[in-house]
């Protein structure tokens, strides 16, 4: 490690030496190579890009799956005097323009964005004009289809790296299995020797799993928390209403608990989060909306009131405890009562064969000159495929070499003048003035807003779209016009002229089924992990390719002689007791010809789809009435009810 890197470490971060793994990663980046850092939560992944960014000649671009992950890092960097900024949807137009101007002038060293920002044509056009030294991919496991939090937009990042001519990439994650690590490295061409794993085991975390029946959970939890009222901690639940009810019940035991979930007003959420961050004590009862980006070092406990979604999610969530290295407790209150709900969430993501057919027919019928265009939310609504699942379907079509992404653009560019048109034009001379005037002359003018007509502009002055967008963005940044964009359209090239839609639909449905089974297996692995009689710490480390942990940690519930014993599952009443015709009357009436056994079953299990949102079915009789039943059982009952409308057997 160079002396200058250590000097920067001391000057900016106040550390005289690197933590485990940091030196190797920083050295790889400063030597001009790409790298990956697989470090446990809270062990200093961020420094692996923050320090090199100071020395690299141009911009470091950090891509993250969530805005919440950026804010703490931004605050930290600004406190250290490192010029960093973000561009996000919460900013005003003036603020975003100010940040872009600072990036363009080289005054910003680190720019943070969400991965979705790269879908924005205007933003990509902006990035193409600047030099980027390093692309940092936070939560990099999202790029792997076999990871626990696959994000289709992440799969575009290797192509964006090429498009923007970025020489180096740094991948950061805390939760990647060997299969995911290999997948990540291959997609970005990172040498095996530059993938650094520091080990997953954190000896200060005391892991415990306790088998508790659902009715006893509040009693057990409140008793456990009585000894921890002077500490700060998080209680994780699955559903928003559970967060509210658990927080209310805990307060009855004089435990200062606050609910936190995505359904709350954003200002209220921010207040709760800020109070929690500033206090040494307090309990947040939260869905997983809470915790991403939270860098509070003295969280002394994390409780899973409901089961986490996977071992990866569990690892990520307990990783928020004890970042200061002091002992912290991680408790799971486990039973199989919510197992069906967890599995049913997976089934909700698999499109029906008819929905896949709809997308394939749209490609066949609407491809012109070898190109197919789509607006994601429109196609999602029309095909009744969730947007995330539709993005996954498009990725599968790319993997099958059926389509290839070309570009995306906004179908509509509108502007209004913030200066008189004559005064605006007077700021330009010669050909530039003629071009700006041509944009205005070819636009479709309304009372206040004008719509840009790119085709008419091209005919009048033989200009390409990019030049027009560059000019419009410049006018917007300079405060001469206010620019608005709408309806992002994606354009694909069709690689197979004559699609065998029947065969392709079968292959795609099979691929979704494979993914579905992979997710179900992930849940069963979780249950086996919690019920195991082997050391929890050793099992967890082994799952994440850390093979240097002792066979027994000595401080988990298994090592203490208390392996979890799950209580017997409370059996649901048999579905045969319910009248299908009565329960399905309203939903089948609403769906009409769209009604299928799968859709009706999703309605009964409380699983949302685009058509349900459009028809507002939550208030209908029967919605979510069987959310605690297995989806496959409900579907079989529905199919029998359709054949025998009386519904009772």
QUINORFEN-V142600 format. One record per residue. N is the residue number from 0. RES is the residue in one small letter. PSI is psi in whole degrees, 0 to 359 (none if undefined). Layout:
n:N res:RES psi:PSI
n:N res:RES psi:PSI
This chain:
n:0 res:x psi:132
n:1 res:x psi:152
n:2 res:x psi:323
n:3 res:x psi:324
n:4 res:x psi:319
n:5 res:x psi:326
n:6 res:x psi:318
n:7 res:x psi:322
n:8 res:x psi:317
n:9 res:x psi:317
n:10 res:x psi:312
n:11 res:x psi:328
n:12 res:x psi:349
n:13 res:x psi:15
n:14 res:x psi:140
n:15 res:x psi:342
n:16 res:x psi:162
n:17 res:x psi:155
n:18 res:x psi:171
n:19 res:x psi:129
n:20 res:x psi:332
n:21 res:x psi:317
n:22 res:x psi:316
n:23 res:x psi:318
n:24 res:x psi:313
n:25 res:x psi:318
n:26 res:x psi:318
n:27 res:x psi:316
n:28 res:x psi:314
n:29 res:x psi:342
n:30 res:x psi:3
n:31 res:x psi:12
n:32 res:x psi:159
n:33 res:x psi:158
n:34 res:x psi:167
n:35 res:x psi:138
n:36 res:x psi:113
n:37 res:x psi:93
n:38 res:x psi:151
n:39 res:x psi:156
n:40 res:x psi:133
n:41 res:x psi:13
n:42 res:x psi:18
n:43 res:x psi:33
n:44 res:x psi:320
n:45 res:x psi:324
n:46 res:x psi:336
n:47 res:x psi:339
n:48 res:x psi:331
n:49 res:x psi:317
n:50 res:x psi:311
n:51 res:x psi:326
n:52 res:x psi:329
n:53 res:x psi:324
n:54 res:x psi:333
n:55 res:x psi:147
n:56 res:x psi:329
n:57 res:x psi:200
n:58 res:x psi:144
n:59 res:x psi:120
n:60 res:x psi:119
n:61 res:x psi:122
n:62 res:x psi:130
n:63 res:x psi:154
n:64 res:x psi:343
n:65 res:x psi:143
n:66 res:x psi:324
n:67 res:x psi:331
n:68 res:x psi:340
n:69 res:x psi:324
n:70 res:x psi:314
n:71 res:x psi:320
n:72 res:x psi:321
n:73 res:x psi:313
n:74 res:x psi:316
n:75 res:x psi:312
n:76 res:x psi:319
n:77 res:x psi:325
n:78 res:x psi:328
n:79 res:x psi:1
n:80 res:x psi:20
n:81 res:x psi:119
n:82 res:x psi:108
n:83 res:x psi:153
n:84 res:x psi:170
n:85 res:x psi:159
n:86 res:x psi:121
n:87 res:x psi:172
n:88 res:x psi:348
n:89 res:x psi:349
n:90 res:x psi:154
n:91 res:x psi:163
n:92 res:x psi:318
n:93 res:x psi:319
n:94 res:x psi:315
n:95 res:x psi:319
n:96 res:x psi:321
n:97 res:x psi:317
n:98 res:x psi:315
n:99 res:x psi:322
n:100 res:x psi:320
n:101 res:x psi:323
n:102 res:x psi:314
n:103 res:x psi:324
n:104 res:x psi:357
n:105 res:x psi:12
n:106 res:x psi:345
n:107 res:x psi:129
n:108 res:x psi:330
n:109 res:x psi:124
n:110 res:x psi:127
n:111 res:x psi:135
n:112 res:x psi:158
n:113 res:x psi:156
n:114 res:x psi:329
n:115 res:x psi:337
n:116 res:x psi:331
n:117 res:x psi:351
n:118 res:x psi:349
n:119 res:x psi:117
n:120 res:x psi:318
n:121 res:x psi:319
n:122 res:x psi:319
n:123 res:x psi:322
n:124 res:x psi:322
n:125 res:x psi:313
n:126 res:x psi:327
n:127 res:x psi:346
n:128 res:x psi:355
n:129 res:x psi:162
n:130 res:x psi:132
n:131 res:x psi:123
n:132 res:x psi:320
n:133 res:x psi:132
n:134 res:x psi:121
n:135 res:x psi:125
n:136 res:x psi:104
n:137 res:x psi:151
n:138 res:x psi:50
n:139 res:x psi:344
n:140 res:x psi:342
n:141 res:x psi:345
n:142 res:x psi:345
n:143 res:x psi:128
n:144 res:x psi:336
n:145 res:x psi:7
n:146 res:x psi:173
n:147 res:x psi:354
n:148 res:x psi:51
n:149 res:x psi:128
n:150 res:x psi:108
n:151 res:x psi:325
n:152 res:x psi:332
n:153 res:x psi:331
n:154 res:x psi:342
n:155 res:x psi:347
n:156 res:x psi:319
n:157 res:x psi:324
n:158 res:x psi:320
n:159 res:x psi:322
n:160 res:x psi:318
n:161 res:x psi:315
n:162 res:x psi:320
n:163 res:x psi:7
n:164 res:x psi:48
n:165 res:x psi:120
n:166 res:x psi:327
n:167 res:x psi:150
n:168 res:x psi:143
n:169 res:x psi:122
n:170 res:x psi:133
n:171 res:x psi:132
n:172 res:x psi:157
n:173 res:x psi:340
n:174 res:x psi:88
n:175 res:x psi:127
n:176 res:x psi:166
n:177 res:x psi:320
n:178 res:x psi:319
n:179 res:x psi:321
n:180 res:x psi:315
n:181 res:x psi:318
n:182 res:x psi:314
n:183 res:x psi:311
n:184 res:x psi:319
n:185 res:x psi:318
n:186 res:x psi:331
n:187 res:x psi:6
n:188 res:x psi:41
n:189 res:x psi:130
n:190 res:x psi:140
n:191 res:x psi:324
n:192 res:x psi:344
n:193 res:x psi:15
n:194 res:x psi:113
n:195 res:x psi:119
n:196 res:x psi:127
n:197 res:x psi:359
n:198 res:x psi:143
n:199 res:x psi:334
n:200 res:x psi:132
n:201 res:x psi:106
n:202 res:x psi:345
n:203 res:x psi:354
n:204 res:x psi:122
n:205 res:x psi:105
n:206 res:x psi:135
n:207 res:x psi:140
n:208 res:x psi:129
n:209 res:x psi:126
n:210 res:x psi:121
n:211 res:x psi:133
n:212 res:x psi:153
n:213 res:x psi:315
n:214 res:x psi:337
n:215 res:x psi:353
n:216 res:x psi:314
n:217 res:x psi:317
n:218 res:x psi:312
n:219 res:x psi:316
n:220 res:x psi:315
n:221 res:x psi:322
n:222 res:x psi:318
n:223 res:x psi:324
n:224 res:x psi:341
n:225 res:x psi:325
n:226 res:x psi:0
n:227 res:x psi:20
n:228 res:x psi:341
n:229 res:x psi:6
n:230 res:x psi:167
n:231 res:x psi:138
n:232 res:x psi:172
n:233 res:x psi:137
n:234 res:x psi:117
n:235 res:x psi:135
n:236 res:x psi:169
n:237 res:x psi:317
n:238 res:x psi:151
n:239 res:x psi:317
n:240 res:x psi:331
n:241 res:x psi:322
n:242 res:x psi:315
n:243 res:x psi:313
n:244 res:x psi:320
n:245 res:x psi:317
n:246 res:x psi:318
n:247 res:x psi:315
n:248 res:x psi:320
n:249 res:x psi:324
n:250 res:x psi:332
n:251 res:x psi:336
n:252 res:x psi:17
n:253 res:x psi:30
n:254 res:x psi:122
n:255 res:x psi:79
n:256 res:x psi:141
n:257 res:x psi:136
n:258 res:x psi:153
n:259 res:x psi:123
n:260 res:x psi:168
n:261 res:x psi:343
n:262 res:x psi:354
n:263 res:x psi:159
n:264 res:x psi:136
n:265 res:x psi:325
n:266 res:x psi:319
n:267 res:x psi:317
n:268 res:x psi:318
n:269 res:x psi:320
n:270 res:x psi:315
n:271 res:x psi:316
n:272 res:x psi:316
n:273 res:x psi:320
n:274 res:x psi:318
n:275 res:x psi:317
n:276 res:x psi:326
n:277 res:x psi:347
n:278 res:x psi:155
n:279 res:x psi:352
n:280 res:x psi:173
n:281 res:x psi:147
n:282 res:x psi:126
n:283 res:x psi:122
n:284 res:x psi:112
n:285 res:x psi:153
n:286 res:x psi:176
n:287 res:x psi:3
n:288 res:x psi:338
n:289 res:x psi:133
n:290 res:x psi:329
n:291 res:x psi:117
n:292 res:x psi:356
n:293 res:x psi:118
n:294 res:x psi:67
n:295 res:x psi:118
n:296 res:x psi:339
n:297 res:x psi:34
n:298 res:x psi:116
n:299 res:x psi:343
n:300 res:x psi:150
n:301 res:x psi:125
n:302 res:x psi:136
n:303 res:x psi:99
n:304 res:x psi:319
n:305 res:x psi:159
n:306 res:x psi:140
n:307 res:x psi:169
n:308 res:x psi:334
n:309 res:x psi:170
n:310 res:x psi:322
n:311 res:x psi:315
n:312 res:x psi:317
n:313 res:x psi:311
n:314 res:x psi:318
n:315 res:x psi:319
n:316 res:x psi:320
n:317 res:x psi:339
n:318 res:x psi:349
n:319 res:x psi:352
n:320 res:x psi:147
n:321 res:x psi:38
n:322 res:x psi:346
n:323 res:x psi:1
n:324 res:x psi:355
n:325 res:x psi:156
n:326 res:x psi:136
n:327 res:x psi:150
n:328 res:x psi:138
n:329 res:x psi:114
n:330 res:x psi:136
n:331 res:x psi:125
n:332 res:x psi:104
n:333 res:x psi:140
n:334 res:x psi:180
n:335 res:x psi:8
n:336 res:x psi:323
n:337 res:x psi:8
n:338 res:x psi:319
n:339 res:x psi:321
n:340 res:x psi:316
n:341 res:x psi:315
n:342 res:x psi:321
n:343 res:x psi:329
n:344 res:x psi:324
n:345 res:x psi:314
n:346 res:x psi:334
n:347 res:x psi:340
n:348 res:x psi:350
n:349 res:x psi:118
n:350 res:x psi:149
n:351 res:x psi:154
n:352 res:x psi:323
n:353 res:x psi:328
n:354 res:x psi:320
n:355 res:x psi:318
n:356 res:x psi:318
n:357 res:x psi:314
n:358 res:x psi:316
n:359 res:x psi:320
n:360 res:x psi:325
n:361 res:x psi:320
n:362 res:x psi:312
n:363 res:x psi:315
n:364 res:x psi:335
n:365 res:x psi:17
n:366 res:x psi:125
n:367 res:x psi:133
n:368 res:x psi:37
n:369 res:x psi:7
n:370 res:x psi:140
n:371 res:x psi:130
n:372 res:x psi:147
n:373 res:x psi:151
n:374 res:x psi:118
n:375 res:x psi:309
n:376 res:x psi:329
n:377 res:x psi:312
n:378 res:x psi:325
n:379 res:x psi:314
n:380 res:x psi:316
n:381 res:x psi:324
n:382 res:x psi:348
n:383 res:x psi:45
n:384 res:x psi:129
n:385 res:x psi:148
n:386 res:x psi:318
n:387 res:x psi:320
n:388 res:x psi:325
n:389 res:x psi:320
n:390 res:x psi:320
n:391 res:x psi:319
n:392 res:x psi:318
n:393 res:x psi:322
n:394 res:x psi:317
n:395 res:x psi:319
n:396 res:x psi:327
n:397 res:x psi:316
n:398 res:x psi:326
n:399 res:x psi:1
n:400 res:x psi:40
n:401 res:x psi:318
n:402 res:x psi:161
n:403 res:x psi:127
n:404 res:x psi:132
n:405 res:x psi:302
n:406 res:x psi:173
n:407 res:x psi:155
n:408 res:x psi:161
n:409 res:x psi:128
n:410 res:x psi:335
n:411 res:x psi:126
n:412 res:x psi:121
n:413 res:x psi:149
n:414 res:x psi:157
n:415 res:x psi:149
n:416 res:x psi:134
n:417 res:x psi:350
n:418 res:x psi:155
n:419 res:x psi:142
n:420 res:x psi:320
n:421 res:x psi:320
n:422 res:x psi:321
n:423 res:x psi:312
n:424 res:x psi:328
n:425 res:x psi:344
n:426 res:x psi:354
n:427 res:x psi:162
n:428 res:x psi:159
n:429 res:x psi:226
n:430 res:x psi:326
n:431 res:x psi:319
n:432 res:x psi:319
n:433 res:x psi:320
n:434 res:x psi:315
n:435 res:x psi:318
n:436 res:x psi:320
n:437 res:x psi:322
n:438 res:x psi:314
n:439 res:x psi:318
n:440 res:x psi:327
n:441 res:x psi:355
n:442 res:x psi:154
n:443 res:x psi:110
n:444 res:x psi:134
n:445 res:x psi:194
n:446 res:x psi:314
n:447 res:x psi:315
n:448 res:x psi:146
n:449 res:x psi:141
n:450 res:x psi:130
n:451 res:x psi:133
n:452 res:x psi:93
n:453 res:x psi:322
n:454 res:x psi:314
n:455 res:x psi:320
n:456 res:x psi:317
n:457 res:x psi:321
n:458 res:x psi:325
n:459 res:x psi:323
n:460 res:x psi:18
n:461 res:x psi:43
n:462 res:x psi:146
n:463 res:x psi:165
n:464 res:x psi:320
n:465 res:x psi:319
n:466 res:x psi:319
n:467 res:x psi:317
n:468 res:x psi:321
n:469 res:x psi:316
n:470 res:x psi:315
n:471 res:x psi:318
n:472 res:x psi:321
n:473 res:x psi:314
n:474 res:x psi:322
n:475 res:x psi:314
n:476 res:x psi:327
n:477 res:x psi:1
n:478 res:x psi:21
n:479 res:x psi:328
n:480 res:x psi:163
n:481 res:x psi:122
n:482 res:x psi:135
n:483 res:x psi:145
n:484 res:x psi:146
n:485 res:x psi:156
n:486 res:x psi:78
n:487 res:x psi:124
n:488 res:x psi:130
n:489 res:x psi:139
n:490 res:x psi:129
n:491 res:x psi:150
n:492 res:x psi:132
n:493 res:x psi:120
n:494 res:x psi:340
n:495 res:x psi:111
n:496 res:x psi:322
n:497 res:x psi:95
n:498 res:x psi:132
n:499 res:x psi:86
n:500 res:x psi:324
n:501 res:x psi:310
n:502 res:x psi:317
n:503 res:x psi:319
n:504 res:x psi:320
n:505 res:x psi:318
n:506 res:x psi:319
n:507 res:x psi:318
n:508 res:x psi:321
n:509 res:x psi:321
n:510 res:x psi:317
n:511 res:x psi:321
n:512 res:x psi:322
n:513 res:x psi:316
n:514 res:x psi:320
n:515 res:x psi:313
n:516 res:x psi:325
n:517 res:x psi:319
n:518 res:x psi:321
n:519 res:x psi:319
n:520 res:x psi:324
n:521 res:x psi:320
n:522 res:x psi:317
n:523 res:x psi:325
n:524 res:x psi:321
n:525 res:x psi:313
n:526 res:x psi:318
n:527 res:x psi:323
n:528 res:x psi:313
n:529 res:x psi:330
n:530 res:x psi:353
n:531 res:x psi:154
n:532 res:x psi:11
n:533 res:x psi:157
n:534 res:x psi:126
n:535 res:x psi:318
n:536 res:x psi:318
n:537 res:x psi:318
n:538 res:x psi:315
n:539 res:x psi:315
n:540 res:x psi:317
n:541 res:x psi:322
n:542 res:x psi:326
n:543 res:x psi:30
n:544 res:x psi:25
n:545 res:x psi:102
n:546 res:x psi:20
n:547 res:x psi:17
n:548 res:x psi:141
n:549 res:x psi:155
n:550 res:x psi:329
n:551 res:x psi:124
n:552 res:x psi:332
n:553 res:x psi:356
n:554 res:x psi:22
n:555 res:x psi:172
n:556 res:x psi:329
n:557 res:x psi:314
n:558 res:x psi:332
n:559 res:x psi:0
n:560 res:x psi:20
n:561 res:x psi:61
n:562 res:x psi:148
n:563 res:x psi:137
n:564 res:x psi:112
n:565 res:x psi:138
n:566 res:x psi:159
n:567 res:x psi:141
n:568 res:x psi:135
n:569 res:x psi:118
n:570 res:x psi:136
n:571 res:x psi:148
n:572 res:x psi:143
n:573 res:x psi:140
n:574 res:x psi:336
n:575 res:x psi:344
n:576 res:x psi:344
n:577 res:x psi:150
n:578 res:x psi:109
n:579 res:x psi:314
n:580 res:x psi:317
n:581 res:x psi:313
n:582 res:x psi:330
n:583 res:x psi:356
n:584 res:x psi:311
n:585 res:x psi:317
n:586 res:x psi:321
n:587 res:x psi:326
n:588 res:x psi:320
n:589 res:x psi:316
n:590 res:x psi:329
n:591 res:x psi:233
n:592 res:x psi:344
n:593 res:x psi:349
n:594 res:x psi:127
n:595 res:x psi:161
n:596 res:x psi:322
n:597 res:x psi:314
n:598 res:x psi:316
n:599 res:x psi:321
n:600 res:x psi:319
n:601 res:x psi:322
n:602 res:x psi:311
n:603 res:x psi:328
n:604 res:x psi:0
n:605 res:x psi:28
n:606 res:x psi:127
n:607 res:x psi:149
n:608 res:x psi:164
n:609 res:x psi:320
n:610 res:x psi:329
n:611 res:x psi:320
n:612 res:x psi:318
n:613 res:x psi:321
n:614 res:x psi:354
n:615 res:x psi:63
n:616 res:x psi:354
n:617 res:x psi:331
n:618 res:x psi:356
n:619 res:x psi:152
n:620 res:x psi:131
n:621 res:x psi:348
n:622 res:x psi:127
n:623 res:x psi:15
n:624 res:x psi:340
n:625 res:x psi:34
n:626 res:x psi:340
n:627 res:x psi:5
n:628 res:x psi:156
n:629 res:x psi:138
n:630 res:x psi:318
n:631 res:x psi:324
n:632 res:x psi:317
n:633 res:x psi:317
n:634 res:x psi:317
n:635 res:x psi:320
n:636 res:x psi:319
n:637 res:x psi:315
n:638 res:x psi:321
n:639 res:x psi:322
n:640 res:x psi:326
n:641 res:x psi:321
n:642 res:x psi:318
n:643 res:x psi:88
n:644 res:x psi:341
n:645 res:x psi:329
n:646 res:x psi:338
n:647 res:x psi:134
n:648 res:x psi:none
